[in-house]
Amino acid sequence: MRPILRIRDLEVEYGGPNGPIRAVDGVGFDLTAGETYALVGESGCGKTATALSILRLVEPGRITAGTVEFQGRDLIPLTDREMQKVRGGQIGMVFQEAAAALNPVMKIGAQVSEAIRIHRRSSKKEAWAEAVRLLGEVALPDPARQAHAYPHELSGGMKQRVMMAIALSCSPSLLIADEPTTALDVTIQAQILALLRDLRDRLGLTILLVTHDLGVVAENAHRMGVMYAGRLVEEGPVEKLFRDPAHPYTKGLLDARPLHGEGDDGPTGRLPVLEGTVPDPSHYPTGCRFHPRCPERLPRCDGDQPETAGYGPDRRVACFLHDGEGENR
């Protein structure tokens, strides 16, 4: 099956005081129709920059290399006018901060219907009726009344539902959800994620889920890509990566998860932690970028950078610990 989205050798740079800073460095992965693919990693690893690159929304940065093929067409060389048809019309996006993304002086019905009028050429009345329908589709209570509300009158979870309605307003085939449960309490998080699963299954959506929460990944994604310092270090089916992580960074992330609120030694024990922090993108270490924090580093990790290679039939990993295993697993 041909992937709905195929990213290859993607590079994104931002300006820095001492020259360009490469936030995304050679990233590549595929999304197949109807799946949820999770892009995970610590803050600053390049997840959001990768996701924004799909819609060419990386300003003040710029895409310096690579291809982003959506339904067989590379989006990188398209004109701004052509990209306007893709954004919202074919690819929807739920941004990380709903409160910041919504216009505070526009009624939410007007914000949803605006996207409909732009892409569908509908009348104002038709667009408003469709906006109310969409607000109901994303389970916003009493959508006809709430359509007349302003963002400050809604709770965080309700704002996120409005963002989802806007993202779905033109029936996109791909939905990008960037940390869709940020700043929401646990109950509302669960509702939003359940809604995403329902929409995916009912509407046949493909979802790129950007998150640092591995619990969210375990319950919602089919496959996952693990990013570190701008590079993809491991990829594969969620179940396999959780059961048998190949990269030391993936192992560290999984080991640091709270399990039923307990540490290694019971309720009073301490959770394992990944020592150190994600490196400053203006001063990446030589060799493998994870080697300063890696408990399993080899001598060659200091100077050589591992390439992402096959690790069994449906996984990839960038780590010298697995040189020579590849497709023989």
N, C-alpha and C positions, 0 to 999 in steps of 0.2 A: 504493500500500500504506500502510495506517495505521501510524504509528510505534508501537512497543511502549512507548516512553518519549518524552514531550514536555515539555520544561522551557521556561517562558516568564517573562521579566522577574524572575528570581529575585534576591532580596536577602537577605543574611545579615549580622547585626550582632553584635558582641561588645562587652562593656562595657570602657571605658577610663578612665584617670584624669581625662581631660578631656571625657568624653562618649562616646557610642556610636562604635564603629569598624566601618565597613562593609567586610567582607572579600570579599563577593560583591555585585556591583553590576549588576543588569540582565542577567544571563546567561540565554541561551536556546539550546537545540539539541534535535535529535531523534535517537533511535536506532531503526533499523529491525531487525526480527527477523533473527537469525542473523549480524549484523555485529559486528565489533570496532571500537569508537570510542575513540580515544585523546584524553585531555585532557592537554595538555602546557604547560610553562612553568617558569620558575625557581621555587625555593622561595619561599613567601610570596605567590604570585600568586592563590591562592584555589582551586586545583584540589581539594584534599582537602575543604575546606569545602563546595564544590559537590557532591562525591560523597556526603558524609555527609548533606547536606540531603535527598537522595532518600529516605533511611530515617529522616529527622528525628532525627539523632543529633548535632546541633550544640551541645548544651549544653556550657558555660554560655552559648553564644550563642543566638540565636533567629532564625527566619525571619520577616522583616518584610514581605515582599511576594512576589508571583509565584505560579505554579502548577507543580506537578509531577504530570503526568498519567501514570499507569502503566496500560497496557491500558485507556485511556479513562476512568479514575477519578482524580480529583485527590486526592493523598495528604495535602495540607496540612491540610484540615479534619477528617481522620479522628480518632477518639478513640484514646487510648493502647491500649485493648484491640484495636481494629481494626488498629492498626499492628503489634501483636505478631503477628498472623496474616500480615502482609505480610513482616516481617523473617524471613528464613530460609525461610519457607514459599513465598514467591513471588519474593523478591529475596534473593540470597545475597551475602555480602561477605567478601573476603579482606583483612584489615587489614595495615597496613604492617609492623608488628613482631609476627611470629608468637610470639616468646618472651614478649612482654608480654601478648598476647591470650589465651594458654593459661593455664589454672589450674595452678599448679605442684604442687598436692597431689592432683590427680585423675589417674587413669590416662587415657591418650588415648582408649581405647575408651569409657570412661564419658563423656568430653566429647563425642564424636561421637554416642553413643547418646542422650545427654540431649536434644539437639535433635530427634532422631527421636521420642522419647517425648512431647515437648511438642506437636509439630505433627501427628503421625500417631496419637497415642493407642495406641501399640504396647505390648506387654508388655515387661518388662525383658529377657527372653530373646530375643524377636524383635528388639528394638532393638539388642542387642549383636551378633547375627548380621548385621544390616544394616550396623552400624558396621564390622565386619570386612570385609564385602564392599566397602564404600565405600573403606576404606583400601587395598584391593587395586586398586580402580578408579583411584585416583590414584597407582598404582605405588609404594606403600610396600612395601619388601621384607618378606617373611614377615609379612603383616598380622595373622594370628591370634596370633603371639607378640608383635608390637609393640603390639597393643591393650592389653597388660598393662603397658606401659612408662609411665614418667612423663616429662613434657616435658624435664627436665634430662638424660635418657638419650639423647635424640635430637639429631642434627645440625641445623644451621639449615635445610638443604634438606628434611629429614624433617619438621621442625616446620611448614614452609610447606605440605607435602603434607597434613598433618593439618588445617591451616586450610582447605585446599581441600575436604577431605572433609566438614568441618563445614558449609561454605558450600553444598555440593551435597546435603546430607543429605535435604532435602525436595524435591528436583527443581525448583529455581527456574527461571524462564524468563530471568531477568536476573542476571548475576554482575558485581559491582563489585570490581575488583582494584586496590587502592591500593598502588602501588609494590611489587608482589609479589616483586621480586627484590632488594630492599634488603638489604645486608650479606651477600649470597651471592657465592661466587666465580663466575668466568665460566662454568665448566663446569656448575655447578648452576643458574645463571641460565638457561642454554640449555635444560636439562632441564625446568625449571618452565614456561618459555614454550612449549616444544614440547608439554607436557602440556595447557596452556591451549588451544592450537590444536586438539589432538586432541579434547578435551572439547567445545569449541565445535562442531566438525564432526560429532562422533558423537552428541551429545545435543541439538544444535540450540540451543545457548545463545546469548544476546546478551551481549556483554561490554563494559563500560565500563572502560577501562584508564587509570589515572591514573599518569603517569610524567613524569620530566624527561629520560629517555634516548631520544634520537631514533633511535638504532640499534634499540632495542626497537620503536619505532613503525614504522620502515621494514619490519621483518620480520613484524609481527604485526597491524597495524591496516589497516582498509579506509579509514576517514576519520579526520580529526583536527581538534580545536579547539584553538587557541592562546590561552592566557590570559595577561593582563598586568595587574597591579595591580587584580585583582578583576573585570576585564572580558574578554569574548571579543573578540579583535581580528582573528582570521582563522579560517576554517573551510573544509574541502573535502576531496576525495579525497587520500589520502596521496601518491600518485604525482605528482599535479599540484602540490601544495604544495612537495614536495621539488624538483621540476623548475623551477618558476616561482613562487616565493613572492611575494606581493603586498605584504604589510605589512613595513616595515623591521625590526620586531622579529623576525618569522619569518626574514627574511634573516639577521639577526645570529645567531640560534640555529643556523641551518644552516651558516653560515660558520665557526662556532666548533667544529664537529665535527672530531675527529681523523680523517683519512682514511689508513688503512693505517699509522698511527703517524707520519705526516709532517706538517710544517708547510707553509706556502706555498712556502718556498724549499728543500724537500727535508727529509731526516731531521734536520738541525740548525736548520731554520727555526722561526719562532714562529707559533703559531696566532693568527688575528685574535681579538680579544676585544670584548665589548660593554662599553663604558665605563660606569662608574657602577653603581648597584644598584637593585633594585626599591624603589620609594618606600615609606616608612612609611605604612600605611593610615590612620593618624590625621592625616597631613599630605600627602594626595595633591596633586600640582601642579594648577593650573588648566588648563583646556583638555585637550588630548590628554595622557594620563598618561605617555606614552612620550616626549613632545617634549624633555625635558631630556637624553635620551640619544640622540635620533634624528639620524643624519647627514643626513637628507633633509627635515628639518622646514621647514614653510612659515610665514610670518608669522602666519597665522590659527591655527596649532596652539597658540600660547601661550594663547589665550583661549577657543576653541571646542572642544567635545568632539565628535569624529566619531561618527556612529551606524553600527552594523553594517548593511551594505546588500549587495544582490546583486552579484556579480562574476562574470558568466557564468552558465550554466545550473545549475551545481552547487557554486558557491562563494560565500562571503560575506567581506567585509573591512570593517574600520572604519578608514579612512584617507583624508585629504583629497587625497592624491596620485591617487586613483582616482575622484574626483567626476565624475559624468557618464558614466563608462564603463558601470557596472552591467550590465544584461542585454544590452547591445550587443556585448559581447565575443564 
